[in-house]
Amino acid sequence: MISGKSIHKSYDKLHVLKGVDINIDQGEIVSIVGKSGAGKSTLLHILGTLDTYDQGLLNINGTDVGSLSTNELAKFRNREIGFIFQFHHLLPEFTAVENVCIPAFIGGMNETKARNRAKELLDYLGLKERFTHKPTQMSGGEQQRVAAARALMNQPSVVFADEPTGNLDTSSSQELHKLIAQLRKDFKQTFVIVTHNLELAKMSDRTLTMQDGVIVG
């Protein structure tokens, strides 16, 4: 479902990715691990179309990402890709339902349909009592589940998670591990996760190790 071949990326004179090859099947949970500076987050941002690559090929769900214009890429990202970040990035002035609705509104879904889907997802994630709560009224684990619901809002082909447990306590981290496994089981959701959390990496189908800008194992 994701195929990257010989992906290179440099920032000025710093050569960060040095010919990465990666293939990920639909419904897989794949973790990417490695020391800081190995290129993990850069690769994740490129696979998630948040950043561009200098050389190589990237195909996601049958689309040649490199052939898309800026506007086409934005629409593709909104439709096909979900994101979960370490620090949630929830908008503080919005409720849980409103935060989850944002990708749907960007994609043009009508408000009633978007709100109904947001409530369904939050209910599924155990947050029925938090519909009208703002981020400051929720725990870190609850905020991360809201972020997960937002990532799933448009039924994406793949969810990219960048250190999703990095800002959570042990109990909330374990809950997120279970949630990812359950989402794959219930929805055949594909996940690509950059993490330093070895427990999260162990529950993945595959763990890819990056070193000095390439995947070494």
C-alpha positions, 0 to 999 in steps of 0.5 A: 500500500506504501512503496518508497524507492531510493528516497533521498532528502537533504537540508542544505548540506546535511544529507538526512535520507540516503536512499531509503527503500520501504514497503508497507502492506495494507493493515500492517502495523510497522514501527520505525526505530533508531537513535536520534538523528537517524532520519526517522521523523524525516522519513515519516514526514515524507511518507505522510506528504508533510515534506518533499523528497529530493530524489526517489519514488513514493507511491501511496495507495496507488497514487504517485505522490511526486506527480501531484501539484500542491493543491492535489497533494493537500486534498490527497493528504486530507483524504488518505492520511491521518496523523497522531503526534506526540503533543496532540496538537488539539485546538484549545478553544474547541471541544473534543467533537469540534477538534475531531471534525476539523479534517472532515470540514476541510474535506467538505463534509457537511456539519451534521454528518461530520459531527455524527461521525466524530461522536461515533469515533469518540464513543468507540474510543471510550470518550462519550462523556467528553464530547463537549470538553475542551483539551484542558479539561481532559487528561493526556491519555484522553487528549491522545485518544481525541487526536486518534479519533481526529486521525481516523475521521476521514477513514484514511488509508494509513495513520502515521504516528510520531512518538505517540506515547512520548508525552504519556504516562505508562498507563496511558501508553499501554492504553494507546498500544491496545487501541492501535491493535484494536483499530487494526483488528476492527478496521484493518487500519494501517499504522506507521509509527516512529517510536523510542518505546520498545513495548510499542515497537514489539506489538508491531508486525514489523520493526524497521531500524534506521541508522545514518539515513537508511533502513539497516534492519 
